[in-house]
Amino acid sequence: MRIAFFGGSFDPPHAGHLGVAEGALRSGRCDRIMWVPAFLPPHKLDQGRESFSHRYNMVRLLTSGLGGHFVSDIEYRQRREPSYTFDLLAELNASSADKFQLLIGADSLINLHTWHRAQELAERFELLIYPRPGCVVSREQLEEKFSAAIAEKLLNSMLDGKFFEISSTNLRFSMEKSSNWDNIISMTPEPVATYCRRHGLYTNNRSSR
């Protein structure tokens, strides 16, 4: 089975994240999506991030009842600082008969050469890359950082289709400043919005972390 590793802060998770995951599944290039909320140490919570438990719970609510999705707490269990995608993918592929891929946006592809063991990551693992508005990656750009063969592989990793944009930052701002929850629910499904309200997330009145 081909499993796409979809990592991120998911702070909060929203309809845009879900659209990316569903689009990857529709492409037929993966069989399941493994959502991997990033572990963020307690001392970074004052930077506006919610706790791992809240973000993990929200991703579970976002994907509840949808086939082909599951949520992993591997980042929390390992609690590595820093945590490298290469290491996680290598361990997952070594310990399972499934094939783990990497699902990232075109903006991350532009900076992929700066990632830990980037050359090996691009060579060893299959990538699925979704387009981002205004982000065009050329063969020439890739060949400045990777071999011609790897550049070709990365270009062939691009997914077709439209992927709409929602900003987690804007969503957090809306939750803090707006009482129009109809607008908020248009950006993230009602169960996630309700969870945020119940726990006082992204407001100045947080009942729990």
VOGUSE-306030 format. One record per residue (C-alpha): residue in one letter; x, y, z. Coordinates in Angstrom, 3 decimals, padded with zeros to 6 digits, always signed. Layout:
REC  r         u         v         w
REC  a         X         Y         Z
...
% end
This chain:
REC  r         u         v         w
REC  m  +000.000  +000.000  +000.000
REC  r  +001.222  +003.519  -000.837
REC  i  +000.876  +005.872  +002.109
REC  a  +001.446  +009.619  +001.725
REC  f  +003.131  +011.234  +004.732
REC  f  +001.391  +014.596  +005.187
REC  g  +003.119  +016.607  +007.898
REC  g  +002.369  +020.052  +009.233
REC  s  +001.495  +022.151  +012.257
REC  f  -002.238  +021.952  +011.434
REC  d  -002.783  +024.928  +013.696
REC  p  -005.689  +024.683  +013.090
REC  p  -006.383  +022.105  +010.382
REC  h  -008.809  +023.394  +007.779
REC  a  -010.643  +022.727  +004.538
REC  g  -007.544  +023.571  +002.507
REC  h  -005.536  +020.818  +004.184
REC  l  -008.369  +018.393  +003.572
REC  g  -008.592  +019.456  -000.071
REC  v  -004.903  +018.680  -000.549
REC  a  -005.239  +015.237  +001.006
REC  e  -008.387  +014.398  -000.939
REC  g  -006.761  +015.621  -004.149
REC  a  -003.775  +013.361  -003.567
REC  l  -006.096  +010.391  -003.089
REC  r  -008.087  +011.258  -006.221
REC  s  -004.882  +011.356  -008.241
REC  g  -004.576  +007.594  -007.788
REC  r  -000.914  +007.981  -006.836
REC  c  -001.411  +007.031  -003.202
REC  d  -003.790  +004.776  -001.303
REC  r  -003.942  +006.429  +002.104
REC  i  -002.991  +009.729  +003.727
REC  m  -001.044  +009.665  +006.982
REC  w  -001.585  +012.992  +008.742
REC  v  +001.378  +013.828  +010.978
REC  p  +000.888  +016.846  +013.276
REC  a  +004.257  +018.290  +014.205
REC  f  +005.442  +018.046  +017.782
REC  l  +006.028  +021.482  +019.242
REC  p  +007.835  +021.726  +022.588
REC  p  +006.057  +023.550  +025.448
REC  h  +008.427  +026.519  +025.298
REC  k  +007.197  +027.284  +021.757
REC  l  +003.530  +027.477  +022.706
REC  d  +003.860  +031.156  +023.528
REC  q  +004.419  +031.779  +019.810
REC  g  +000.699  +031.284  +019.172
REC  r  +000.771  +027.526  +018.695
REC  e  -001.732  +025.241  +020.290
REC  s  -000.681  +022.081  +022.123
REC  f  -000.068  +018.850  +020.264
REC  s  -003.098  +017.225  +021.873
REC  h  -005.451  +019.926  +020.605
REC  r  -003.997  +019.890  +017.098
REC  y  -004.044  +016.082  +016.988
REC  n  -007.673  +016.006  +018.154
REC  m  -008.681  +018.579  +015.556
REC  v  -007.080  +016.618  +012.709
REC  r  -008.968  +013.534  +013.880
REC  l  -012.204  +015.535  +013.797
REC  l  -011.364  +016.915  +010.347
REC  t  -010.851  +013.435  +008.884
REC  s  -013.443  +011.518  +010.904
REC  g  -015.542  +009.190  +008.779
REC  l  -013.459  +009.742  +005.639
REC  g  -011.941  +006.686  +004.026
REC  g  -008.248  +006.683  +003.219
REC  h  -007.143  +008.954  +006.070
REC  f  -005.511  +008.273  +009.416
REC  v  -003.706  +010.420  +011.980
REC  s  -000.347  +009.540  +013.515
REC  d  +001.180  +010.758  +016.777
REC  i  +004.679  +009.621  +015.756
REC  e  +006.137  +013.118  +016.190
REC  y  +004.780  +013.341  +019.728
REC  r  +005.929  +009.842  +020.669
REC  q  +009.470  +010.462  +019.446
REC  r  +009.692  +014.118  +020.528
REC  r  +012.863  +014.734  +018.608
REC  e  +014.434  +018.162  +018.485
REC  p  +015.018  +018.589  +015.661
REC  s  +012.773  +016.092  +013.894
REC  y  +013.849  +015.320  +010.329
REC  t  +011.460  +014.102  +007.645
REC  f  +014.202  +011.972  +006.105
REC  d  +014.687  +010.021  +009.318
REC  l  +010.964  +009.444  +009.818
REC  l  +010.439  +008.244  +006.249
REC  a  +013.474  +005.964  +006.438
REC  e  +012.227  +004.395  +009.668
REC  l  +008.674  +003.990  +008.407
REC  n  +009.765  +002.349  +005.177
REC  a  +012.221  +000.065  +006.957
REC  s  +009.652  -001.160  +009.473
REC  s  +006.678  -001.727  +007.182
REC  a  +005.739  -003.522  +004.001
REC  d  +003.877  -000.366  +002.962
REC  k  +005.530  +002.280  +000.814
REC  f  +005.640  +005.691  +002.482
REC  q  +005.702  +008.740  +000.232
REC  l  +006.068  +012.431  +001.034
REC  l  +003.252  +014.886  +000.311
REC  i  +004.397  +018.523  +000.136
REC  g  +003.479  +021.764  -001.606
REC  a  +005.319  +023.362  -004.508
REC  d  +006.582  +026.068  -002.142
REC  s  +008.347  +023.380  -000.104
REC  l  +009.795  +021.920  -003.292
REC  i  +011.530  +025.205  -004.030
REC  n  +013.330  +024.943  -000.671
REC  l  +013.719  +021.176  -000.657
REC  h  +017.473  +021.442  -001.214
REC  t  +017.783  +023.018  +002.262
REC  w  +016.174  +020.033  +004.010
REC  h  +018.165  +017.532  +006.035
REC  r  +019.787  +015.017  +003.631
REC  a  +017.804  +016.559  +000.785
REC  q  +019.643  +014.756  -002.008
REC  e  +019.036  +011.356  -000.450
REC  l  +015.466  +012.213  +000.383
REC  a  +014.692  +013.164  -003.223
REC  e  +016.489  +010.104  -004.553
REC  r  +015.200  +007.451  -002.138
REC  f  +011.575  +008.391  -001.612
REC  e  +008.604  +009.022  -003.832
REC  l  +007.214  +012.535  -003.542
REC  l  +003.747  +013.869  -004.274
REC  i  +003.774  +017.627  -004.838
REC  y  +000.646  +019.739  -004.972
REC  p  +000.614  +023.116  -006.747
REC  r  +000.431  +026.370  -004.825
REC  p  -000.992  +029.546  -006.405
REC  g  +001.746  +031.753  -007.784
REC  c  +004.413  +029.129  -007.163
REC  v  +005.973  +027.858  -010.382
REC  v  +008.926  +025.490  -010.202
REC  s  +011.001  +025.144  -013.358
REC  r  +013.373  +022.432  -014.466
REC  e  +016.163  +025.011  -014.487
REC  q  +015.539  +025.870  -010.836
REC  l  +015.646  +022.233  -009.813
REC  e  +018.757  +021.435  -011.843
REC  e  +020.615  +024.184  -009.994
REC  k  +020.230  +022.103  -006.819
REC  f  +019.738  +018.505  -008.011
REC  s  +020.939  +016.250  -010.786
REC  a  +019.013  +016.177  -014.064
REC  a  +017.590  +012.763  -013.160
REC  i  +016.326  +013.932  -009.758
REC  a  +014.944  +017.144  -011.278
REC  e  +012.990  +015.018  -013.759
REC  k  +011.701  +012.823  -010.952
REC  l  +010.550  +015.850  -008.955
REC  l  +008.772  +017.400  -011.925
REC  n  +006.980  +014.108  -012.534
REC  s  +005.885  +014.161  -008.890
REC  m  +003.605  +017.158  -009.458
REC  l  -000.089  +016.450  -008.960
REC  d  -002.656  +017.712  -011.420
REC  g  -005.674  +019.715  -010.372
REC  k  -006.570  +022.824  -008.424
REC  f  -005.823  +023.136  -004.743
REC  f  -007.474  +026.112  -003.085
REC  e  -005.680  +028.168  -000.485
REC  i  -006.706  +028.827  +003.091
REC  s  -004.317  +030.418  +005.554
REC  s  -004.143  +028.985  +009.071
REC  t  -002.928  +032.414  +010.179
REC  n  -006.021  +034.112  +008.741
REC  l  -008.248  +031.446  +010.242
REC  r  -006.711  +031.974  +013.688
REC  f  -007.233  +035.726  +013.293
REC  s  -010.881  +035.199  +012.335
REC  m  -011.448  +033.029  +015.380
REC  e  -009.917  +035.653  +017.623
REC  k  -011.605  +038.709  +016.156
REC  s  -014.842  +037.554  +014.527
REC  s  -018.162  +036.443  +015.912
REC  n  -019.270  +035.348  +012.429
REC  w  -018.824  +031.625  +012.833
REC  d  -020.567  +030.950  +009.515
REC  n  -017.527  +032.476  +007.851
REC  i  -015.182  +030.445  +010.030
REC  i  -017.047  +027.220  +009.255
REC  s  -016.572  +027.971  +005.545
REC  m  -012.820  +027.602  +006.166
REC  t  -012.818  +024.635  +008.528
REC  p  -015.567  +022.046  +009.062
REC  e  -018.078  +022.585  +011.848
REC  p  -016.673  +019.870  +014.194
REC  v  -013.276  +021.612  +014.202
REC  a  -014.824  +025.043  +014.693
REC  t  -016.984  +023.710  +017.535
REC  y  -013.934  +022.116  +019.177
REC  c  -012.116  +025.441  +019.028
REC  r  -015.046  +027.259  +020.617
REC  r  -015.490  +024.640  +023.319
REC  h  -011.829  +024.829  +024.361
REC  g  -011.391  +028.550  +023.828
REC  l  -008.658  +028.069  +021.228
REC  y  -007.174  +030.994  +019.291
REC  t  -008.829  +033.514  +021.570
REC  n  -007.697  +035.526  +024.547
REC  n  -009.921  +033.334  +026.720
REC  r  -008.284  +029.915  +026.597
REC  s  -009.812  +027.472  +029.033
REC  s  -007.147  +024.833  +028.411
REC  r  -004.072  +024.066  +026.444
% end
